[in-house]
């Protein structure tokens, strides 16, 4: 019996948009409980957006106690629980509000490597076990308005190769968090 290691999500309708957000929530739950050594967030444009509104009791049990949890909240929780964040965005002033908020939420900036790339077009969230990739920027429009195509990948060889490619490609871009 073969195991399914990849799932396609299209956000053409409300169900697809909810499914994409549910995927993010489920992966951040896993990363909150068992932080991966490293997390990559790569998105040309990045803006805060609500991922989970009014978390119920099970979410409060893992420390998600705010009435609305934004993307920056969830990324910072994972980093503050011990993961190293590699964050790559396009050099664009429109990203600054998110970057400032995330920087304020992360307790130890040494756990974050940051880079900007003018050529960046790829989008994804990558750990040692999962790769969420596709057309969606991590923005309100990407999560709530635009028609997007997202792939949830768990095939170990593909995830591992993607991590190697990210490390190699972005090694000259990543540095300490900017002030």
DRENMARFI-790561 format. One record per residue: chain; residue number from 1; x, y, z of N, C-alpha, C, O in turn. Coordinates in steps of 0.2 Angstrom, whole numbers, plus 5000, padded with zeros to 4 digits. Example, Ala and Ser with C-alpha at 12.3 -4.5 7.8 and 13.67 -1.06 7.14 Angstrom:
<atoms>
+----+-----+------+------+------+-------+-------+-------+------+------+------+------+------+------+
: ch :   i : n_xx : n_yy : n_zz : ca_xx : ca_yy : ca_zz : c_xx : c_yy : c_zz : o_xx : o_yy : o_zz :
+----+-----+------+------+------+-------+-------+-------+------+------+------+------+------+------+
:  A :   1 : 5066 : 4972 : 5039 :  5062 :  4978 :  5039 : 5066 : 4984 : 5039 : 5071 : 4983 : 5042 :
:  A :   2 : 5064 : 4989 : 5035 :  5068 :  4995 :  5036 : 5064 : 5000 : 5039 : 5067 : 5006 : 5040 :
+----+-----+------+------+------+-------+-------+-------+------+------+------+------+------+------+
</atoms>
This chain:
<atoms>
+----+-----+------+------+------+-------+-------+-------+------+------+------+------+------+------+
: ch :   i : n_xx : n_yy : n_zz : ca_xx : ca_yy : ca_zz : c_xx : c_yy : c_zz : o_xx : o_yy : o_zz :
+----+-----+------+------+------+-------+-------+-------+------+------+------+------+------+------+
:  A :   1 : 5004 : 4994 : 5000 :  5000 :  5000 :  5000 : 5004 : 5006 : 5000 : 5009 : 5007 : 5004 :
:  A :   2 : 5003 : 5011 : 4995 :  5008 :  5017 :  4995 : 5005 : 5022 : 5000 : 4999 : 5022 : 5001 :
:  A :   3 : 5009 : 5026 : 5002 :  5008 :  5032 :  5006 : 5007 : 5038 : 5003 : 5012 : 5039 : 4998 :
:  A :   4 : 5002 : 5042 : 5004 :  5002 :  5049 :  5000 : 5006 : 5053 : 5004 : 5006 : 5054 : 5010 :
:  A :   5 : 5011 : 5056 : 5000 :  5016 :  5061 :  5003 : 5015 : 5068 : 5000 : 5019 : 5072 : 5002 :
:  A :   6 : 5010 : 5069 : 4996 :  5009 :  5076 :  4993 : 5002 : 5077 : 4992 : 4998 : 5073 : 4991 :
:  A :   7 : 5000 : 5084 : 4994 :  4993 :  5086 :  4993 : 4992 : 5092 : 4990 : 4996 : 5097 : 4991 :
:  A :   8 : 4988 : 5093 : 4985 :  4987 :  5099 :  4981 : 4981 : 5103 : 4984 : 4976 : 5100 : 4986 :
:  A :   9 : 4981 : 5109 : 4986 :  4976 :  5113 :  4988 : 4975 : 5119 : 4983 : 4980 : 5123 : 4982 :
:  A :  10 : 4969 : 5120 : 4981 :  4968 :  5126 :  4977 : 4963 : 5130 : 4981 : 4958 : 5128 : 4983 :
:  A :  11 : 4964 : 5137 : 4981 :  4960 :  5141 :  4985 : 4955 : 5145 : 4981 : 4954 : 5151 : 4982 :
:  A :  12 : 4952 : 5142 : 4976 :  4947 :  5145 :  4972 : 4941 : 5147 : 4976 : 4938 : 5152 : 4974 :
:  A :  13 : 4939 : 5143 : 4980 :  4933 :  5145 :  4984 : 4934 : 5145 : 4992 : 4940 : 5144 : 4994 :
:  A :  14 : 4929 : 5147 : 4996 :  4930 :  5147 :  5003 : 4933 : 5141 : 5006 : 4937 : 5141 : 5010 :
:  A :  15 : 4930 : 5135 : 5004 :  4933 :  5129 :  5006 : 4941 : 5128 : 5005 : 4944 : 5126 : 5010 :
:  A :  16 : 4943 : 5130 : 5000 :  4950 :  5130 :  4998 : 4954 : 5134 : 5003 : 4959 : 5133 : 5005 :
:  A :  17 : 4951 : 5140 : 5004 :  4955 :  5145 :  5008 : 4955 : 5143 : 5015 : 4960 : 5143 : 5019 :
:  A :  18 : 4949 : 5140 : 5018 :  4949 :  5137 :  5024 : 4954 : 5131 : 5025 : 4957 : 5130 : 5030 :
:  A :  19 : 4954 : 5127 : 5020 :  4959 :  5121 :  5020 : 4966 : 5123 : 5020 : 4970 : 5120 : 5024 :
:  A :  20 : 4968 : 5129 : 5017 :  4975 :  5131 :  5017 : 4976 : 5134 : 5024 : 4982 : 5132 : 5027 :
:  A :  21 : 4972 : 5138 : 5027 :  4973 :  5140 :  5034 : 4973 : 5134 : 5039 : 4977 : 5134 : 5043 :
:  A :  22 : 4969 : 5129 : 5038 :  4969 :  5124 :  5042 : 4976 : 5120 : 5042 : 4978 : 5117 : 5047 :
:  A :  23 : 4978 : 5120 : 5036 :  4985 :  5116 :  5035 : 4990 : 5120 : 5039 : 4994 : 5117 : 5042 :
:  A :  24 : 4990 : 5127 : 5038 :  4995 :  5131 :  5042 : 4994 : 5130 : 5050 : 4999 : 5129 : 5053 :
:  A :  25 : 4988 : 5130 : 5052 :  4987 :  5129 :  5059 : 4989 : 5122 : 5061 : 4993 : 5122 : 5066 :
:  A :  26 : 4988 : 5117 : 5058 :  4990 :  5110 :  5060 : 4997 : 5110 : 5060 : 5000 : 5107 : 5065 :
:  A :  27 : 5001 : 5113 : 5055 :  5008 :  5112 :  5055 : 5011 : 5116 : 5061 : 5016 : 5114 : 5064 :
:  A :  28 : 5008 : 5122 : 5062 :  5011 :  5126 :  5068 : 5009 : 5123 : 5074 : 5013 : 5124 : 5079 :
:  A :  29 : 5004 : 5119 : 5075 :  5003 :  5115 :  5081 : 5008 : 5110 : 5082 : 5011 : 5110 : 5088 :
:  A :  30 : 5010 : 5107 : 5077 :  5015 :  5102 :  5077 : 5022 : 5105 : 5079 : 5025 : 5103 : 5083 :
:  A :  31 : 5023 : 5111 : 5076 :  5030 :  5114 :  5077 : 5030 : 5117 : 5084 : 5035 : 5118 : 5087 :
:  A :  32 : 5024 : 5119 : 5087 :  5024 :  5122 :  5094 : 5025 : 5117 : 5099 : 5029 : 5118 : 5103 :
:  A :  33 : 5022 : 5111 : 5098 :  5023 :  5105 :  5102 : 5030 : 5102 : 5102 : 5033 : 5100 : 5107 :
:  A :  34 : 5033 : 5101 : 5096 :  5039 :  5098 :  5094 : 5043 : 5103 : 5089 : 5043 : 5101 : 5083 :
:  A :  35 : 5046 : 5108 : 5091 :  5049 :  5113 :  5087 : 5055 : 5109 : 5083 : 5059 : 5106 : 5085 :
:  A :  36 : 5055 : 5111 : 5076 :  5060 :  5108 :  5072 : 5066 : 5112 : 5073 : 5066 : 5117 : 5075 :
:  A :  37 : 5072 : 5109 : 5071 :  5078 :  5112 :  5072 : 5078 : 5119 : 5068 : 5082 : 5124 : 5070 :
:  A :  38 : 5075 : 5119 : 5062 :  5076 :  5124 :  5058 : 5069 : 5125 : 5054 : 5066 : 5120 : 5052 :
:  A :  39 : 5067 : 5131 : 5053 :  5061 :  5133 :  5049 : 5063 : 5138 : 5044 : 5066 : 5143 : 5045 :
:  A :  40 : 5061 : 5137 : 5038 :  5062 :  5142 :  5032 : 5055 : 5145 : 5031 : 5050 : 5142 : 5030 :
:  A :  41 : 5055 : 5152 : 5030 :  5049 :  5155 :  5028 : 5052 : 5160 : 5022 : 5056 : 5164 : 5023 :
:  A :  42 : 5050 : 5158 : 5016 :  5052 :  5162 :  5010 : 5046 : 5164 : 5006 : 5042 : 5161 : 5004 :
:  A :  43 : 5046 : 5171 : 5006 :  5040 :  5174 :  5003 : 5042 : 5181 : 5000 : 5045 : 5185 : 5004 :
:  A :  44 : 5041 : 5182 : 4994 :  5043 :  5189 :  4991 : 5040 : 5195 : 4995 : 5043 : 5199 : 4998 :
:  A :  45 : 5034 : 5194 : 4996 :  5030 :  5199 :  5000 : 5027 : 5195 : 5006 : 5024 : 5190 : 5006 :
:  A :  46 : 5027 : 5199 : 5012 :  5025 :  5196 :  5018 : 5022 : 5201 : 5022 : 5025 : 5206 : 5024 :
:  A :  47 : 5016 : 5199 : 5024 :  5012 :  5204 :  5029 : 5008 : 5200 : 5034 : 5006 : 5194 : 5032 :
:  A :  48 : 5007 : 5203 : 5039 :  5003 :  5199 :  5044 : 4996 : 5197 : 5042 : 4993 : 5202 : 5039 :
:  A :  49 : 4993 : 5192 : 5044 :  4986 :  5190 :  5043 : 4984 : 5185 : 5048 : 4988 : 5181 : 5051 :
:  A :  50 : 4978 : 5186 : 5050 :  4975 :  5181 :  5055 : 4975 : 5174 : 5052 : 4972 : 5173 : 5047 :
:  A :  51 : 4978 : 5169 : 5056 :  4978 :  5162 :  5054 : 4973 : 5159 : 5058 : 4969 : 5154 : 5055 :
:  A :  52 : 4972 : 5161 : 5064 :  4967 :  5157 :  5068 : 4964 : 5163 : 5073 : 4967 : 5166 : 5077 :
:  A :  53 : 4957 : 5163 : 5072 :  4953 :  5168 :  5076 : 4950 : 5164 : 5082 : 4946 : 5159 : 5081 :
:  A :  54 : 4950 : 5167 : 5088 :  4947 :  5164 :  5094 : 4948 : 5157 : 5095 : 4944 : 5152 : 5094 :
:  A :  55 : 4955 : 5155 : 5096 :  4957 :  5149 :  5098 : 4953 : 5145 : 5103 : 4952 : 5148 : 5108 :
:  A :  56 : 4951 : 5139 : 5102 :  4947 :  5135 :  5107 : 4952 : 5132 : 5112 : 4958 : 5133 : 5112 :
:  A :  57 : 4949 : 5129 : 5117 :  4953 :  5126 :  5123 : 4959 : 5122 : 5121 : 4964 : 5123 : 5124 :
:  A :  58 : 4958 : 5117 : 5116 :  4964 :  5113 :  5114 : 4970 : 5118 : 5112 : 4976 : 5116 : 5114 :
:  A :  59 : 4969 : 5123 : 5109 :  4974 :  5128 :  5107 : 4977 : 5132 : 5113 : 4983 : 5133 : 5113 :
:  A :  60 : 4973 : 5133 : 5117 :  4975 :  5137 :  5123 : 4980 : 5133 : 5127 : 4985 : 5135 : 5131 :
:  A :  61 : 4979 : 5126 : 5127 :  4983 :  5121 :  5131 : 4990 : 5121 : 5129 : 4995 : 5119 : 5132 :
:  A :  62 : 4991 : 5123 : 5122 :  4998 :  5123 :  5120 : 5001 : 5131 : 5120 : 5006 : 5132 : 5117 :
:  A :  63 : 4998 : 5135 : 5123 :  5000 :  5142 :  5124 : 4998 : 5147 : 5119 : 5000 : 5153 : 5119 :
:  A :  64 : 4993 : 5145 : 5115 :  4990 :  5150 :  5110 : 4984 : 5153 : 5113 : 4978 : 5151 : 5113 :
:  A :  65 : 4985 : 5158 : 5117 :  4980 :  5162 :  5121 : 4977 : 5168 : 5118 : 4973 : 5171 : 5121 :
:  A :  66 : 4980 : 5171 : 5113 :  4978 :  5177 :  5111 : 4971 : 5176 : 5107 : 4970 : 5171 : 5105 :
:  A :  67 : 4967 : 5181 : 5107 :  4960 :  5181 :  5104 : 4961 : 5180 : 5096 : 4957 : 5176 : 5093 :
:  A :  68 : 4966 : 5182 : 5093 :  4968 :  5181 :  5086 : 4975 : 5180 : 5086 : 4979 : 5183 : 5088 :
:  A :  69 : 4977 : 5174 : 5082 :  4984 :  5173 :  5081 : 4986 : 5174 : 5074 : 4983 : 5172 : 5069 :
:  A :  70 : 4990 : 5178 : 5073 :  4993 :  5181 :  5067 : 4999 : 5176 : 5065 : 5002 : 5173 : 5069 :
:  A :  71 : 5000 : 5177 : 5058 :  5006 :  5173 :  5056 : 5012 : 5174 : 5060 : 5016 : 5170 : 5061 :
:  A :  72 : 5014 : 5181 : 5061 :  5020 :  5183 :  5065 : 5020 : 5179 : 5072 : 5025 : 5177 : 5075 :
:  A :  73 : 5014 : 5179 : 5075 :  5013 :  5176 :  5082 : 5015 : 5168 : 5081 : 5019 : 5166 : 5085 :
:  A :  74 : 5013 : 5165 : 5076 :  5014 :  5158 :  5076 : 5022 : 5157 : 5074 : 5025 : 5152 : 5077 :
:  A :  75 : 5024 : 5160 : 5069 :  5032 :  5160 :  5068 : 5036 : 5161 : 5074 : 5040 : 5157 : 5076 :
:  A :  76 : 5034 : 5166 : 5078 :  5038 :  5168 :  5084 : 5038 : 5163 : 5089 : 5042 : 5162 : 5093 :
:  A :  77 : 5032 : 5160 : 5090 :  5031 :  5155 :  5095 : 5036 : 5149 : 5094 : 5039 : 5146 : 5098 :
:  A :  78 : 5036 : 5147 : 5087 :  5040 :  5141 :  5085 : 5048 : 5143 : 5086 : 5051 : 5139 : 5089 :
:  A :  79 : 5050 : 5149 : 5085 :  5056 :  5151 :  5086 : 5058 : 5152 : 5093 : 5063 : 5150 : 5095 :
:  A :  80 : 5053 : 5155 : 5097 :  5055 :  5156 :  5104 : 5055 : 5149 : 5108 : 5057 : 5148 : 5113 :
:  A :  81 : 5052 : 5144 : 5105 :  5052 :  5137 :  5108 : 5058 : 5133 : 5106 : 5059 : 5127 : 5108 :
:  A :  82 : 5063 : 5136 : 5102 :  5069 :  5133 :  5100 : 5071 : 5132 : 5093 : 5077 : 5130 : 5092 :
:  A :  83 : 5067 : 5134 : 5088 :  5069 :  5133 :  5081 : 5073 : 5139 : 5079 : 5072 : 5144 : 5081 :
:  A :  84 : 5077 : 5137 : 5074 :  5081 :  5143 :  5070 : 5077 : 5145 : 5064 : 5075 : 5140 : 5060 :
:  A :  85 : 5075 : 5151 : 5063 :  5072 :  5154 :  5058 : 5076 : 5156 : 5052 : 5081 : 5160 : 5054 :
:  A :  86 : 5075 : 5154 : 5046 :  5078 :  5157 :  5040 : 5073 : 5160 : 5036 : 5068 : 5157 : 5034 :
:  A :  87 : 5073 : 5167 : 5036 :  5068 :  5171 :  5033 : 5071 : 5175 : 5027 : 5075 : 5179 : 5028 :
:  A :  88 : 5068 : 5174 : 5021 :  5070 :  5177 :  5015 : 5064 : 5180 : 5012 : 5059 : 5177 : 5011 :
:  A :  89 : 5065 : 5187 : 5010 :  5059 :  5191 :  5007 : 5063 : 5195 : 5002 : 5069 : 5195 : 5001 :
:  A :  90 : 5058 : 5198 : 4998 :  5060 :  5203 :  4993 : 5062 : 5209 : 4996 : 5059 : 5211 : 5001 :
:  A :  91 : 5067 : 5213 : 4994 :  5069 :  5219 :  4996 : 5063 : 5224 : 4994 : 5063 : 5226 : 4989 :
:  A :  92 : 5059 : 5226 : 4999 :  5053 :  5230 :  4998 : 5050 : 5233 : 5004 : 5049 : 5229 : 5009 :
:  A :  93 : 5049 : 5239 : 5004 :  5047 :  5243 :  5010 : 5040 : 5240 : 5013 : 5039 : 5241 : 5019 :
:  A :  94 : 5036 : 5237 : 5009 :  5030 :  5234 :  5011 : 5030 : 5229 : 5015 : 5025 : 5227 : 5019 :
:  A :  95 : 5036 : 5226 : 5016 :  5037 :  5220 :  5021 : 5039 : 5222 : 5028 : 5039 : 5219 : 5032 :
:  A :  96 : 5041 : 5229 : 5028 :  5044 :  5231 :  5034 : 5040 : 5231 : 5041 : 5042 : 5229 : 5046 :
:  A :  97 : 5033 : 5232 : 5040 :  5029 :  5231 :  5046 : 5029 : 5224 : 5049 : 5029 : 5224 : 5055 :
:  A :  98 : 5028 : 5219 : 5044 :  5028 :  5212 :  5047 : 5035 : 5211 : 5050 : 5035 : 5208 : 5055 :
:  A :  99 : 5041 : 5213 : 5047 :  5047 :  5211 :  5049 : 5048 : 5215 : 5056 : 5051 : 5212 : 5060 :
:  A : 100 : 5046 : 5221 : 5057 :  5047 :  5224 :  5063 : 5043 : 5221 : 5069 : 5045 : 5219 : 5074 :
:  A : 101 : 5037 : 5219 : 5067 :  5033 :  5215 :  5072 : 5036 : 5208 : 5074 : 5036 : 5207 : 5080 :
:  A : 102 : 5038 : 5205 : 5069 :  5041 :  5198 :  5070 : 5047 : 5199 : 5074 : 5049 : 5195 : 5079 :
:  A : 103 : 5051 : 5204 : 5073 :  5058 :  5205 :  5076 : 5056 : 5207 : 5084 : 5060 : 5205 : 5088 :
:  A : 104 : 5051 : 5210 : 5085 :  5049 :  5212 :  5092 : 5046 : 5206 : 5096 : 5047 : 5206 : 5102 :
:  A : 105 : 5043 : 5201 : 5092 :  5041 :  5195 :  5095 : 5046 : 5190 : 5097 : 5045 : 5186 : 5101 :
:  A : 106 : 5051 : 5190 : 5093 :  5056 :  5185 :  5094 : 5061 : 5187 : 5100 : 5064 : 5192 : 5100 :
:  A : 107 : 5062 : 5182 : 5105 :  5065 :  5184 :  5111 : 5073 : 5184 : 5110 : 5076 : 5188 : 5113 :
:  A : 108 : 5075 : 5179 : 5105 :  5083 :  5179 :  5104 : 5084 : 5180 : 5097 : 5083 : 5175 : 5093 :
:  A : 109 : 5086 : 5186 : 5095 :  5087 :  5187 :  5088 : 5093 : 5182 : 5085 : 5094 : 5182 : 5079 :
:  A : 110 : 5097 : 5179 : 5089 :  5102 :  5175 :  5087 : 5099 : 5168 : 5084 : 5103 : 5165 : 5080 :
:  A : 111 : 5093 : 5167 : 5085 :  5089 :  5161 :  5082 : 5086 : 5163 : 5075 : 5083 : 5159 : 5072 :
:  A : 112 : 5088 : 5169 : 5073 :  5085 :  5171 :  5066 : 5090 : 5173 : 5061 : 5095 : 5177 : 5063 :
:  A : 113 : 5090 : 5170 : 5055 :  5094 :  5173 :  5050 : 5090 : 5176 : 5045 : 5084 : 5173 : 5043 :
:  A : 114 : 5091 : 5181 : 5042 :  5087 :  5185 :  5038 : 5091 : 5187 : 5031 : 5097 : 5189 : 5032 :
:  A : 115 : 5087 : 5187 : 5026 :  5090 :  5189 :  5020 : 5085 : 5192 : 5015 : 5079 : 5191 : 5016 :
:  A : 116 : 5087 : 5196 : 5011 :  5083 :  5199 :  5006 : 5086 : 5198 : 4999 : 5092 : 5198 : 4998 :
:  A : 117 : 5081 : 5196 : 4994 :  5083 :  5195 :  4987 : 5079 : 5198 : 4982 : 5073 : 5198 : 4982 :
:  A : 118 : 5082 : 5202 : 4978 :  5078 :  5206 :  4973 : 5075 : 5201 : 4968 : 5070 : 5203 : 4965 :
:  A : 119 : 5078 : 5195 : 4967 :  5075 :  5190 :  4962 : 5070 : 5185 : 4965 : 5068 : 5181 : 4961 :
:  A : 120 : 5069 : 5186 : 4971 :  5065 :  5181 :  4974 : 5058 : 5181 : 4971 : 5054 : 5186 : 4971 :
:  A : 121 : 5055 : 5175 : 4970 :  5049 :  5174 :  4967 : 5046 : 5167 : 4971 : 5040 : 5167 : 4971 :
:  A : 122 : 5050 : 5163 : 4973 :  5048 :  5156 :  4976 : 5044 : 5158 : 4983 : 5046 : 5163 : 4986 :
:  A : 123 : 5039 : 5154 : 4985 :  5036 :  5155 :  4991 : 5036 : 5148 : 4994 : 5034 : 5143 : 4991 :
:  A : 124 : 5037 : 5148 : 5001 :  5036 :  5142 :  5005 : 5038 : 5142 : 5012 : 5041 : 5147 : 5014 :
:  A : 125 : 5036 : 5137 : 5015 :  5037 :  5136 :  5022 : 5040 : 5129 : 5023 : 5037 : 5124 : 5020 :
:  A : 126 : 5046 : 5128 : 5025 :  5050 :  5122 :  5025 : 5053 : 5120 : 5031 : 5056 : 5124 : 5035 :
:  A : 127 : 5052 : 5114 : 5033 :  5056 :  5111 :  5039 : 5059 : 5105 : 5037 : 5060 : 5103 : 5031 :
:  A : 128 : 5062 : 5101 : 5042 :  5065 :  5095 :  5040 : 5060 : 5089 : 5038 : 5062 : 5084 : 5036 :
:  A : 129 : 5053 : 5090 : 5039 :  5049 :  5085 :  5038 : 5043 : 5087 : 5033 : 5040 : 5083 : 5030 :
:  A : 130 : 5042 : 5094 : 5032 :  5037 :  5096 :  5028 : 5039 : 5102 : 5023 : 5044 : 5106 : 5025 :
:  A : 131 : 5036 : 5103 : 5017 :  5037 :  5108 :  5013 : 5030 : 5111 : 5010 : 5027 : 5107 : 5007 :
:  A : 132 : 5028 : 5117 : 5012 :  5022 :  5120 :  5010 : 5024 : 5125 : 5005 : 5028 : 5130 : 5006 :
:  A : 133 : 5022 : 5124 : 4998 :  5025 :  5128 :  4993 : 5020 : 5129 : 4988 : 5014 : 5126 : 4988 :
:  A : 134 : 5021 : 5134 : 4984 :  5016 :  5136 :  4979 : 5016 : 5143 : 4977 : 5021 : 5147 : 4978 :
:  A : 135 : 5010 : 5146 : 4975 :  5010 :  5153 :  4973 : 5008 : 5158 : 4978 : 5008 : 5164 : 4977 :
:  A : 136 : 5006 : 5155 : 4984 :  5004 :  5160 :  4989 : 5010 : 5163 : 4993 : 5014 : 5160 : 4996 :
:  A : 137 : 5010 : 5170 : 4993 :  5014 :  5174 :  4997 : 5010 : 5174 : 5004 : 5004 : 5173 : 5005 :
:  A : 138 : 5014 : 5175 : 5009 :  5012 :  5175 :  5016 : 5009 : 5182 : 5018 : 5013 : 5186 : 5021 :
:  A : 139 : 5003 : 5183 : 5015 :  5000 :  5190 :  5016 : 4993 : 5188 : 5017 : 4990 : 5183 : 5016 :
:  A : 140 : 4989 : 5194 : 5019 :  4982 :  5193 :  5019 : 4979 : 5191 : 5013 : 4974 : 5187 : 5012 :
:  A : 141 : 4981 : 5194 : 5007 :  4978 :  5193 :  5001 : 4979 : 5186 : 4999 : 4975 : 5182 : 4996 :
:  A : 142 : 4985 : 5183 : 5000 :  4987 :  5177 :  4998 : 4983 : 5171 : 5002 : 4981 : 5166 : 4999 :
:  A : 143 : 4982 : 5173 : 5008 :  4978 :  5168 :  5012 : 4970 : 5169 : 5012 : 4967 : 5164 : 5013 :
:  A : 144 : 4968 : 5175 : 5010 :  4961 :  5176 :  5010 : 4957 : 5178 : 5004 : 4951 : 5177 : 5003 :
:  A : 145 : 4961 : 5180 : 4999 :  4958 :  5183 :  4993 : 4960 : 5180 : 4987 : 4955 : 5178 : 4983 :
:  A : 146 : 4966 : 5180 : 4985 :  4968 :  5177 :  4979 : 4967 : 5170 : 4978 : 4967 : 5166 : 4983 :
:  A : 147 : 4966 : 5168 : 4971 :  4966 :  5161 :  4970 : 4973 : 5158 : 4970 : 4978 : 5161 : 4966 :
:  A : 148 : 4975 : 5153 : 4974 :  4982 :  5151 :  4975 : 4982 : 5143 : 4974 : 4977 : 5140 : 4974 :
:  A : 149 : 4988 : 5141 : 4972 :  4989 :  5134 :  4972 : 4995 : 5132 : 4977 : 5000 : 5135 : 4977 :
:  A : 150 : 4993 : 5128 : 4981 :  4998 :  5126 :  4987 : 4999 : 5118 : 4986 : 4994 : 5115 : 4985 :
:  A : 151 : 5005 : 5116 : 4987 :  5007 :  5109 :  4988 : 5010 : 5108 : 4995 : 5014 : 5111 : 4997 :
:  A : 152 : 5007 : 5103 : 4998 :  5009 :  5101 :  5005 : 5013 : 5094 : 5003 : 5010 : 5089 : 5001 :
:  A : 153 : 5020 : 5095 : 5004 :  5024 :  5089 :  5003 : 5027 : 5086 : 5009 : 5030 : 5090 : 5013 :
:  A : 154 : 5027 : 5080 : 5010 :  5030 :  5076 :  5015 : 5035 : 5071 : 5013 : 5038 : 5067 : 5017 :
:  A : 155 : 5036 : 5070 : 5006 :  5041 :  5065 :  5004 : 5048 : 5067 : 5006 : 5051 : 5072 : 5005 :
:  A : 156 : 5051 : 5062 : 5011 :  5057 :  5064 :  5014 : 5063 : 5066 : 5009 : 5067 : 5071 : 5010 :
:  A : 157 : 5063 : 5063 : 5003 :  5069 :  5065 :  4998 : 5067 : 5072 : 4995 : 5072 : 5075 : 4995 :
:  A : 158 : 5061 : 5073 : 4994 :  5060 :  5080 :  4991 : 5061 : 5085 : 4996 : 5064 : 5090 : 4995 :
:  A : 159 : 5058 : 5084 : 5002 :  5059 :  5089 :  5008 : 5067 : 5090 : 5009 : 5069 : 5096 : 5010 :
:  A : 160 : 5071 : 5085 : 5010 :  5078 :  5085 :  5011 : 5081 : 5089 : 5005 : 5086 : 5093 : 5007 :
:  A : 161 : 5080 : 5087 : 4999 :  5083 :  5091 :  4993 : 5081 : 5098 : 4993 : 5085 : 5102 : 4992 :
:  A : 162 : 5075 : 5100 : 4995 :  5073 :  5107 :  4995 : 5077 : 5111 : 5000 : 5079 : 5116 : 4999 :
:  A : 163 : 5078 : 5107 : 5006 :  5082 :  5111 :  5011 : 5089 : 5112 : 5009 : 5092 : 5117 : 5010 :
:  A : 164 : 5092 : 5107 : 5006 :  5099 :  5108 :  5003 : 5099 : 5113 : 4998 : 5104 : 5117 : 4998 :
:  A : 165 : 5094 : 5113 : 4994 :  5094 :  5119 :  4989 : 5093 : 5126 : 4992 : 5096 : 5130 : 4990 :
:  A : 166 : 5089 : 5126 : 4997 :  5088 :  5133 :  5000 : 5094 : 5135 : 5003 : 5096 : 5141 : 5003 :
:  A : 167 : 5097 : 5130 : 5007 :  5104 :  5132 :  5010 : 5109 : 5134 : 5006 : 5112 : 5139 : 5007 :
:  A : 168 : 5110 : 5131 : 5000 :  5115 :  5132 :  4995 : 5113 : 5139 : 4992 : 5117 : 5143 : 4991 :
:  A : 169 : 5107 : 5140 : 4989 :  5105 :  5146 :  4986 : 5105 : 5152 : 4990 : 5107 : 5157 : 4987 :
:  A : 170 : 5103 : 5152 : 4996 :  5102 :  5158 :  5000 : 5108 : 5159 : 5005 : 5108 : 5163 : 5009 :
:  A : 171 : 5113 : 5155 : 5004 :  5119 :  5155 :  5009 : 5122 : 5162 : 5009 : 5125 : 5165 : 5014 :
:  A : 172 : 5122 : 5165 : 5003 :  5126 :  5172 :  5003 : 5121 : 5178 : 5004 : 5123 : 5184 : 5004 :
:  A : 173 : 5115 : 5176 : 5005 :  5109 :  5181 :  5006 : 5108 : 5182 : 5014 : 5107 : 5187 : 5016 :
:  A : 174 : 5108 : 5176 : 5017 :  5106 :  5176 :  5024 : 5112 : 5179 : 5029 : 5118 : 5178 : 5028 :
:  A : 175 : 5110 : 5182 : 5034 :  5114 :  5185 :  5039 : 5110 : 5187 : 5045 : 5105 : 5184 : 5046 :
:  A : 176 : 5113 : 5190 : 5050 :  5110 :  5192 :  5056 : 5104 : 5196 : 5054 : 5104 : 5200 : 5049 :
:  A : 177 : 5099 : 5196 : 5059 :  5094 :  5200 :  5059 : 5096 : 5208 : 5058 : 5100 : 5210 : 5062 :
:  A : 178 : 5093 : 5211 : 5054 :  5094 :  5218 :  5053 : 5091 : 5223 : 5058 : 5086 : 5221 : 5061 :
:  A : 179 : 5094 : 5228 : 5060 :  5091 :  5233 :  5065 : 5086 : 5237 : 5062 : 5083 : 5241 : 5066 :
+----+-----+------+------+------+-------+-------+-------+------+------+------+------+------+------+
</atoms>
